[in-house]
Every structure is written in C-alpha cells, then in structure tokens.
Amino acid sequence: MAQKQFQLVLQAARMITPRVRELTFVREDRSPLDYTPGQFITLFIESGGERLRRSYSIASIPGSESEEIRIAATYVEGGRATARLFKIEPGERIQAMGPFGRLVLREDPPGRYLLVATGTGVTPYRAMLPELERRIDLEGFHVELLLGVRGPEELIYGDEFTAFASQCNAFTFRACYSREQPERAGEFEHSGYVQGILPNMALNPERDIVYLCGNPTMIDEATAFLTENGFSMRNVRREKYVSSN
C-alpha cells in the first residue's frame, strides 16, 4: 500500500554531538505517527530547484515521546541536505513520508540480542529501549548494545544507554572508539572498530540474534564474520546507512 506524504513542523533542534543535530518534529495535523521502533521516515528537501529524498531512522521512544518524531542528522561537508537540516529553525515545515523499514524487533524465542551500530545507526535502538526492557523483564532476554564512533565526544545518546545499563543487569552497553581515546577509559569503553569486538562476544549462532545498522563497511565485515561463524541470515538483520549529500 502506498504511503501518504505529510507535513512536519520542527519543534526543537539541538546538537547532541559536535557533528550530529537532533531534530524534533510533530505532524502539522497533530496526528501521531504510527511506527514500529526501528523504522525510518523519508524527508523531501528542496535544494537548488531539486527535490532531494533523504531517509532517517526514528529515534523517538513510543509512549513518552509518542507525538514527537525525532531524527538525528550527521553533518556532511558540502552536503545539500545537510545545509538545509542544519539551518532549519523551529516553526519551519518539511514534507515527509513513511514509516518504512524492517529493522524491527520480531517475535523471537528468549535469547541474546546483539545490537551493533556506527554513528547515527544507533538511533533505532534508542526507540527500542522500552520494548527491550519488557522482553528482559518478562521473557528473559539479554541485550548487548555495541556503538562504534570516532571518539568519546561523538557518543550519540551515550548517557541514556549507560543509564539504562546501570539499572538493568541484563543490558550491556559498549562504546568502541576508532580514532580518539579518553584519558581514562570507563569499563564500557574500548578502542578499535565496533566489528572488532565480535570475536570476543562468545557468539552462539543458535541463540544470538544480531542487528546491524550504520556504515556499509561495518555491516559487510560483520556479516562476513558472522556467516563464517555459523550464523544464518535468519539471525542477522541489517540496515545500511549510505552517506549522501
């Protein structure tokens, strides 16, 4: 069924890292967006007489943020979409369509979820937190979230993930820094690329379900490693973020 377009109104904007701007929209008609955590929307951005299409995962947490549509956009030098999204101010409007995507939690038997991301690829996992908590509490799941970024200052929603991990023993958060290291690394902080952590995860192809979201290189390398270690594609769920201008 064809998705209808709708108008979004920007409510708030803030820099959540030096290169990532979080944008909070509501629908102009004030209707809630019926989405499943893990899905994305497509924005239509006018630039130089051309209508660009750019897709962004929904970071909003259902319930507490049910009327909001949050996305996180990374700055791209010289990017036409970037130029618009990093200048848009509250009250301005933008056309959108969606939701789309199948990187969602499914009806799985209790086991371990490995949620692997680079950069803004972590935003769908933020939206999943309440459902993950429910599955941990009621169904006995364990969850490990692995986020790869350049350095500590680029840790997207890091405070929220570490807070969730501190109150939930069955949830673990690990940050992997590919370029800059903190002077004093915390227990959850590691050096190197996020896919480099996988060999140390005591993987179980029969019980583990792996979500991969973000940089295509990370996803390709992680997928290759997982298949070499006995994972079927049934237990590997992917969404690539292709950098565009």
C-alpha positions in Angstrom: 0.0 0.0 0.0 1.3 3.4 -1.0 2.5 5.6 1.9 0.9 9.1 2.1 3.0 12.2 2.4 2.5 14.5 5.4 3.9 17.8 6.6 6.2 18.1 9.6 6.8 21.1 11.7 10.1 21.5 13.6 9.5 21.9 17.3 13.1 21.8 18.6 16.7 21.3 17.4 19.9 20.7 19.4 23.4 19.4 18.8 23.9 16.1 20.6 27.5 15.7 19.4 29.8 18.1 17.6 28.6 16.6 14.2 25.1 15.4 14.9 22.0 17.6 15.2 18.8 16.1 16.7 15.6 17.4 15.1 12.2 17.0 16.9 9.2 17.4 14.6 5.5 17.0 15.0 3.0 16.4 12.2 1.2 19.6 11.1 -2.1 17.8 11.5 -1.1 16.7 15.0 -1.8 13.1 14.2 0.6 10.6 15.8 2.9 8.7 13.5 2.0 5.0 13.6 5.5 3.5 13.6 7.3 0.5 15.0 10.7 1.2 16.7 13.4 0.6 14.2 11.6 2.1 11.2 12.6 5.3 9.4 10.9 8.2 7.6 11.9 9.9 4.3 12.2 13.6 4.1 11.8 15.7 1.0 14.3 18.5 1.0 14.3 21.4 -1.5 17.7 22.4 -2.7 18.6 24.5 -5.8 15.3 23.7 -7.5 15.7 20.0 -6.9 13.7 17.8 -4.5 16.0 15.6 -2.6 14.9 12.4 -0.7 16.8 11.5 2.5 15.9 8.8 5.0 16.4 8.9 8.7 15.7 6.4 11.5 13.1 7.4 14.1 14.8 8.0 17.4 11.6 8.7 19.4 10.6 6.5 22.2 7.0 5.3 22.0 4.8 6.4 24.8 6.8 9.2 26.5 7.5 10.8 23.1 4.6 9.4 21.1 3.7 12.8 19.5 7.2 13.6 18.6 9.2 12.5 15.6 12.9 12.7 16.4 15.7 12.1 14.0 19.5 12.6 14.2 21.4 14.0 11.2 25.1 13.9 10.7 26.9 16.9 9.2 28.3 16.2 5.7 30.7 18.8 4.4 29.2 20.4 1.3 26.1 18.3 1.6 22.9 19.9 0.2 20.6 18.0 2.6 23.0 18.9 5.4 22.8 22.6 4.6 19.0 22.5 5.0 18.8 20.3 8.1 21.5 22.2 10.0 19.8 25.6 9.4 16.1 24.7 9.8 14.6 26.5 12.8 11.6 25.8 15.0 8.3 26.5 13.2 9.6 25.7 9.7 8.0 22.9 7.7 9.3 20.0 5.7 7.5 17.3 3.7 7.9 13.6 4.8 6.6 10.1 4.1 6.7 6.8 6.0 7.3 5.0 8.1 9.4 2.3 6.3 11.8 -0.4 7.2 12.1 -3.9 8.6 14.9 -3.4 11.2 12.4 -4.0 14.0 12.1 -6.5 16.9 10.3 -9.6 15.9 8.6 -12.4 17.9 11.8 -14.3 18.8 12.4 -17.0 21.4 14.2 -15.8 24.5 17.9 -15.4 23.9 20.5 -12.6 23.4 20.2 -9.6 21.1 23.4 -8.0 19.9 22.6 -4.5 18.7 25.5 -3.2 16.6 25.7 0.3 15.2 28.0 3.0 13.9 27.2 6.7 14.4 23.5 7.6 13.9 22.8 4.0 13.2 22.2 3.7 16.9 19.1 5.8 16.8 16.6 3.0 16.1 18.0 1.1 19.2 17.1 4.1 21.3 13.5 3.8 20.1 13.5 0.1 21.1 14.5 0.6 24.7 11.0 0.2 26.3 10.3 -3.0 24.4 13.7 -4.3 25.1 13.1 -3.7 28.8 9.8 -5.5 28.6 11.5 -8.5 27.0 14.3 -8.6 29.5 11.9 -8.4 32.5 9.1 -10.8 31.2 10.8 -13.1 28.7 14.4 -13.5 29.9 16.2 -11.8 27.1 19.8 -10.4 27.4 20.8 -7.4 25.3 24.2 -6.1 24.4 24.5 -2.8 22.5 27.7 -2.0 20.7 28.2 1.5 19.3 31.2 2.5 17.1 32.1 6.2 16.8 35.3 8.2 16.3 35.8 9.3 19.9 34.0 9.9 23.2 32.6 13.3 22.2 30.6 11.6 19.4 28.8 9.1 21.6 25.3 9.5 20.4 22.7 9.1 23.3 25.6 7.6 25.3 24.3 9.0 28.6 20.9 7.3 28.0 22.4 3.9 27.2 24.8 3.9 30.1 22.0 4.9 32.5 19.8 2.1 31.2 22.7 -0.4 31.6 23.3 0.8 35.2 19.7 0.0 36.1 19.3 -3.2 34.1 21.7 -6.1 34.7 20.7 -7.9 31.5 21.6 -4.9 29.3 25.2 -4.1 28.5 26.5 -1.1 26.6 29.9 -0.9 24.9 31.4 2.0 23.1 34.1 1.5 20.5 36.4 4.4 19.5 38.1 4.2 16.2 40.2 7.4 16.4 40.3 9.2 19.7 40.6 7.6 23.1 39.7 9.0 26.5 42.4 9.7 29.1 40.7 7.3 31.5 38.5 4.8 29.7 35.4 3.5 31.5 34.5 -0.1 31.8 32.2 0.2 28.8 34.8 1.9 26.5 37.0 0.1 24.0 39.4 1.1 21.2 39.1 0.0 17.6 36.2 -0.6 15.2 33.0 -2.0 16.6 33.0 -5.1 14.4 36.4 -6.0 16.1 34.5 -6.7 19.3 32.5 -9.6 17.8 35.2 -12.3 18.1 35.2 -11.6 21.9 31.5 -12.0 22.4 31.2 -15.8 22.9 28.8 -15.9 19.9 26.1 -18.6 19.8 24.6 -18.9 16.3 21.6 -20.8 17.6 20.7 -18.4 20.3 22.0 -14.9 19.4 20.2 -12.5 17.1 22.3 -9.7 15.6 21.1 -6.4 14.4 23.5 -4.3 12.3 22.8 -0.6 11.5 25.1 2.0 10.1 28.2 2.2 7.9 28.1 -0.3 5.0 31.7 -1.4 5.6 31.0 -2.3 9.2 27.9 -4.2 8.1 29.6 -6.1 5.3 32.6 -7.1 7.6 30.4 -8.1 10.5 28.1 -10.1 8.2 31.0 -11.9 6.7 32.4 -12.8 10.2 29.0 -13.9 11.4 28.3 -16.2 8.5 31.8 -17.7 8.8 31.0 -18.5 12.4 27.8 -20.4 11.7 25.1 -17.6 11.6 22.2 -17.9 9.2 20.8 -14.8 7.7 17.6 -15.5 9.7 19.5 -14.3 12.8 21.3 -11.3 11.1 19.2 -8.2 10.5 20.7 -5.3 8.6 20.2 -1.7 7.5 22.9 0.2 5.8 23.4 4.0 6.1 24.8 5.3 2.9 26.4 8.8 3.3 24.8 11.2 0.8 24.9 14.9 0.2 
